[in-house]
Amino acid sequence: MTDNISNNIKISVKSLYKIFGPKPQSVLQAVKDGMGKPELMEKHNHVLALQDINIDMVDGEITVIMGLSGSGKSTIIRHLNRLIEPTTGEVLVDGIDVLKLSAEELRIMRQTKLSMVFQKFALLPHKTVLENAGTPLRIRGVGDEESINAEAQKWIDRVGLSGNENQYPHQLSGGMQQRVGIARALTSNSEVMLMDEAFSALDPLIRTVMQDLLLELQKDLHKTIVFITHDLDEALKLADHLVILKDGAIIQQGEPQDILLNPNDPYIEDFVSDINRARVLKVRSIMSEIEHDLPSNEENCCDFDDTLEDVIAHSEGEILKSYVVMQDGKPVGALHMKDLVKALVPRVSSTPSAKAS
């Protein structure tokens, strides 16, 4: 996971600040000295959008940036491809400072290295599914029409849209339109996918299907994905590395299971308190050291990546059982049902404060 890897950072955001207003530089030092968002607005009529953002995003992993409306999550992702200029800070992609690129260099980076999947799909209404999926290559002038269509068709098939190549966006459901958006991003063959609230416009059932599709694709493709969401369940499901924002500042970041078990702020504690922990937490997060005296058989084993819900179903209500935890066919730990039950109880009970803020 991200926290154990230090030498393959794909994107690094360093000391990033964004202040909206007529003279952001004039109030920057006040923010660095500790002035918060409400006080900055009251005293200087400037909006503090981002405050000292530092994130390392590992190559081949999904970094999820999560927060409520106004937390700054979409502002961060727009800095990655420089749709927004920061007040101060650095954004490095493969060690290259995006903020120092010329207009031509930035155009090339956007076309070749960074693809974007939008909340509202952003498909060309007068183009077919096949034509929409091939748009990135067509814009770059890569290959002839036959090769572009072949590449686009490959990804249309991969996202489950075979047979819809000649339809237009208005003939598709929302979920199907977003599949076209993902196929278009994959056709570009970019190393990084930026996904800004990509599934939030979809119905809950379709949203779950799209999350599963993304994870299935990621198993094979190992893209560097930056995913923006306001939904904690979605964040916990997708993230290798989770960043939680409030009022433009990072409250906590790290491996999602660790954040759920060890929230370091009352805001986070309240936010995670009503999560279905059995469905989200995995055996690897609560297992203890391997115990060689535990018998190992099919009935007495569980998998390293099983959810606690999986184990509860397997245990058939026996709360005194213990399991050997297996990973790739080898025993790596032990799980006692009493520890599982403790993990299901949050440190604080749910209150409406964080959800309503």
N, C-alpha and C positions, 0 to 999 in steps of 0.2 A: 504493500500500500504506500501511499504518498509519503507518510511520515518516516518511512524507513529508506527512502531513496533520495540521494542528494546530488547525483551526478548526471541526471538526464532531465533537467528542467526544460520544458518546451517554451513556456511563457512565464515571465517574471514581472510582477507589478511591484514597484518599489516607491514607497513614500508618496503615494498619489493623493493629491488634493484637488477638489473641484469646487469652486465657489462661483455661483451665478450672481451677477450684478454688474453695475456700471464700472466699478473699480475694484475688481477682485484682489489684485496685488496689494492694494492699500490696506486690506483687512486680513491678509494671509497670516501675518505675524501674530495678530490677536488670536486667530484660530490655533496656531501652533502653541501659543502660550496658555491655551486651555479654554477659550471662549467656545461655548456650545452653539448648537443650531438655533434654539429660541432666542438667546441673547444676541447673537449676530444679526438676526432679523430685526429684533427690537431696537438695537442701538445703531446699526449700520445699514439696515434695509438690504442686506445681501443674504442669499440662501446658501447654506453649507450643504452641498450635495455629497461630497466624499471627504473623509478625514483620515489621512495617514493610512492608506490602504496598502498592505503588503501581502501578496499571495504568490506562491510558487506553484505552477501547474505542471504536473509531470507528463511527459510524453507517453501517449497511449492510454491515458486514464481520463475518467469523467470527473471534472471539477464542477460541482453544483454551487451556485451562489444564490442564497435564499434570503428572503426578507419580505416584509409586508410592503404595501404601497408606500412610496416615498422613502424607502430605506436606502436607495442608491444602487440597487442591483443592476438595473438596465443601464444606468450611467456608466458603470464599470465596463460592461461588455462593449459599449460604444467607444470606449477609449482604446480597446484592443485593436480595432481596425481604424482608429483615428477618425471616427465620425464626429467625435468631440475632442477638442483640445483641452488639456488639463490646465489648471492654474499652476501646478508644479508637480514634478514627479517623473518617473520613468516607466515605460512599457517595453519590455524586451521580448522579442520573438526569435528563438534560436540565437540569442545573444545580441541581436540587432535592435537598436533603439528605434521603435516605430516613429517616435516623435521627431526624429532627425531626418527622416526620409524625405527626399524631394517628391514633388507631385507625381512624377513618372514612376519613381521607385515604389511609392505607395500604391499606385494603380496596379502595378505588376504584383505586389504582395497580395493585394485584395483579390486579384484574379486567380492566382496560383497557389497561395498558401492558406488563405482564410476564406471558408465558405460560410454562408449564413442561412439559417432556417428561421423564418419569421412566424410570429403568432397568427397573422392574418393571411398566411400562405404566400401572398405576393406573386401569384402566377399570372402569366400574360393571358388575358381572357380570349384573345383571338388566335391563340396558338393551341395545338393539340397537346396531349400528354407527352407524346414523343418529342415534339418540338420544344416544349417547356423544359424537359429533362436535359435536352442537348444544348440549351442556351449558353452555359458557361464556356463550352468548347467552341461554340459558334462565335461568341464575342471575341475570344482569344485568337480565332483563326487557326485552330488546331485541327488538321486533317480535313478530308473532303466530306461531303454530305453523307456518303455511305458509311464512312468510319465513325462519324459523329453519331449517326442513328444507331449503329451497332453498339457503341458504348452506352448510349442512353437506354437502349433496349435491355442491355444486361442489367442495369440497375432498376429499371422498371420491373423486370422479372423478379429481382432480388427483394424488392419491397412489397411483392404480392399484387402487382397490378397488371399481370399478363392478360392480354385481351382488351385492355382499355387504351391502347396506344393512340387510337385515332379519335378518342373522345375529347371534348373541350371541358375546361374547368367547371362550367355551370352545370354540366351533366354528372358531376361527381359529388359524393357526400363530403362532408368536412374532413372525415378521416382519410378518405381517398385523396383529397386535395393535399393534405399534409404529407401523405406518402409520396406524392409527386414532388413536393418541396424537398423531401429527404433524398429522393432519387436524383434531383437536380444538384444538390450539394455533393452527393457521392460521385456523380458524373464529372464534376470539376476536378476530382482526384486531389483535392487539397488535403494537407496534413492536419488542419485544424477545422473543426466545425463549431460555429458559434450559434447557439440555439436560445433565442430570447422568448421565453414563455411559449415555446413551440407547441405545447399541447393544451394550453389553458383555455382555448376557444372550443375544445371538443367536449362532447358528452362524456360523463364519467366512465362508462364502459369502453367507449372507443379510446379514451385517454389511456386506460390500462393496457389495451391492446397495443397502442403506439409505444408505450414504455417498454413493453415486452419485446416489440420489434427492434427498438433501439438497442436494448441489451443483447439481443440475439446477433444483430449486425456487429456490435462491438466485440463480441467474442472472437470473430474472425478478422475484423479490420483493424482493431487497436488504434483507432483515431484518438487524437487529443480533442476532447469535447468540453466546451464550456457551456453549461446549461443553466439558464436563469429560470427560477420559479418562485412563487409565493406559497407553494403547497409543501408542507413538511413531509407528508407521506411520500410524495413524489421524490422529494430530495433524498430521503433516507433510502428509497428503493434504487435510485440511479447512481448516487454519488460514490466515487472512490475517496474523494476529498470534499468535505462540506464546509462552506463558508457561510456564516449567519451574520446578517447585517441588521443594524438598527440605527436610524437617523444618520446614515452615511458613514458609520464606523463599524468595524468588525468587532462583534461581541465574542465570538468563539469560532475557531476553525480546527479541522482535524478529521480523523477517520470517523464516519458517522456513528458506528457502534460505540466508540469511545465517548462521543459527545452525548449520546443518549444515556449512557451509564454514568458519565461524570460531567454533568453540566457545571460550568464554572461561574455562572452568573444567575441571579434570580430571574431575569428575563428568560434565559434559556430553560431554566428549571420549569417555569410556568408553561413555556411553549411546548415542551416535550411531555408534559405530565399526562395528557389525555391521549397520547399515541397508543395504538394497539401494540404493546411491546412484544407480545408473543409472536406476532406476525412479522415484526421487524428485526428483533434481536436474533443473533445466530449463536450456535453452540460455541464457536471459536471465541466468542467474546466473554463467556462466563465459565469455560472449562477450567479445571485445575490440572496440576501436574499428573502425568500418567501414573497409574497405580498397577503394578505388575501382578498383584494378587487378584485383580478383577478378572473373572472368567470372560473370555472373548468368544462369543458366538453370535449368530445372526440376530437372535432375540435380544442380545445384550449390547448391541452396537448402535451408534448413530454417527452421522457424517459431520465432519468439521464445518460444513456450510449449511447444515440443516437449520431451519428456524426453530425457535422454542415451541411454536405451534405444532411443528412436525413431531417433536419429541413427546409433547403432551398427548397427541393422538396415538402415538406408538405405545405410550406407557399405560394406556387404558385406565388412567386415574390412580395408578399406584405411586404414591408420593414418596415412598421409601426406596425406590429403585435407584441404581447407579448404572451408568453406561460407559463403555469404552468408546472414545472418540476416534474415528478413523479418518485419515486423509490419504488419498491415493493408495488405498489398500493397506496402510500401515497405521498402527495405534500411535496417537500423538497426545492423548490426554484422557481425563476422566470427567464425567458430568454426573453430579448428584442432584436428584430431583429437588432436594431442599434448597440448593443454590439456585435452581431454576425458578422456584417459587419466589424466592427473595428478589430475584431480578425483575419479576413482573410488577413489583410495587415501586412506583416512582417515589422520589425523595420528598416531593410536595404534591398535594392534591391540586387538581385543576381549578383555576380561577379565571374569570373572564378578562382580567386586566391586560395580559399580554396580547390576547387575541383581538382585543378591541382597540389597542393603541395604534 
